[in-house]
Amino acid sequence: MNTLIRPRGILPQYVINSIIEEVLQNKNLPIKYIMSLLSINKGVFKYISKYYYNTLRMGQDKFTVEFMKIVETHIKNEYCPLKFIRKLVIGFSRDIPGNGKQLLPLTKTRFPHLTTLFLVLNRPIRQYKSIDTTFPTTITDLTLDLRYDSGSTEYIVAILESVKPSIKSLSLFLKESEVPLYFSKTSLHGYLQSYQVGQLTKLYINTIDKLKEKVIFCNRYKTLTSLSLKDTELSLESIPKCENLQYLKITCQERDIITLITLINQKSSIRELVLTINQDYYLYYGIKTMEPFMFIMDLQLIGHTNSIRKIINYNSKSSILTSLSIIKREYSLYDVIETIGTFLDKNTSLKNLVIDAIEHNILPDQILKSLSQSISKHPTLQSLTLGIEKQNDVVKTYLFDHLHQSKSLSVIKVKSTTYQPGDSMKPKHPFVKIESLGNITTYMPTK
């Protein structure tokens, strides 16, 4: 009996793949480094190709039968890593001539591995007959962005019908011109009202008409693990009905924050919260006290800064909060920066911190220095993202004075929101520049 003996020192391919999988868990790896991993061996090439390089993005000019033939020829090249297309992003921006079968070559044969489809419709599409038995049946995540009155209800309904057996995540962005003013069997909202998918875990519908949005959500709460709502009243009504909720993204009025926190603390399954807070001008004295979140591990706060400060303060001693993001919209983060420093001095569990954006050049020097020290002394912080916003021509670098002294930070990302950071706006040695993508520069320590 012949026995295959593996040469000493050579690992089995499944072990190598496990190592590669662990390496790719780091979302901060430079693209050049990931590309270099492709050359290890054919097994690693196939593994990375299948689980990492799997997204294709294109506009309507490119998404034609003729262009797809060119893509297919390129994919057959042994050196092309894009062989398992799992995510497809398509944008249509103007009137489309011809018939649908020529325009949308979305077939099982062409995309046998497709699981995610993101379709943007900026202009009319009426070729709904192109959706037939050849349409991919493997799609689990569907996003439809209807930006104008596309007159494409039948086309969208045909897609929704086709993905029924597999769909788990559904996101619909419906602008006012696309929304009929009445319920009817032929309207998209009328169809969605009766759209039943037993395995749906994520449902997001962005529409002008809150009443119709509420009707669509009815009887779908039991299976949902992810919920995104912009209407405060609907949010407060929906949370108790969701039995398996893990992710919550909502917009809340300042006066309803206490009620919201109470509802969230009654759901131990909710671990990730994205909260946008609108200022309540009738709440003259603001909120005096509040409870901390009991189960939230990933918290993103956007909006009214006075409420954000209170939430940060009351959650500073949380032992389970591992990720905190403070995002600027129309409100300045000027009053929040000092609070973040105080939070870091008390907290011992945070691993990821995002502050976006900091009006760096107009903040007092001492506040910037203090925040830099607080970040550097935090015992568990591993990832830091700083959005820097330039307000005048004065260049200050105090925020970067102490970051290099951190014993836990493994990556610092500097995001320039209004200008290029320049040589001075960066952490000191041992942090070195790894890569720049768009307006984000990544730094990692050499030690």
Beta strands, then each sheet from edge to edge (+ up, - down):
strand 1: 55-59
strand 2: 87-92
strand 3: 116-121
strand 4: 141-146
strand 5: 169-174
strand 6: 202-206
strand 7: 226-229
strand 8: 247-253
strand 9: 272-278
strand 10: 298-303
strand 11: 323-327
strand 12: 352-358
strand 13: 383-388
strand 14: 411-416
strand 15: 431-437
strand 16: 440-445
sheet 1: 1+ 2+ 3+ 4+ 5+ 6+ 7+ 8+ 9+ 10+ 11+ 12+ 13+ 14+ 16- 15+
end
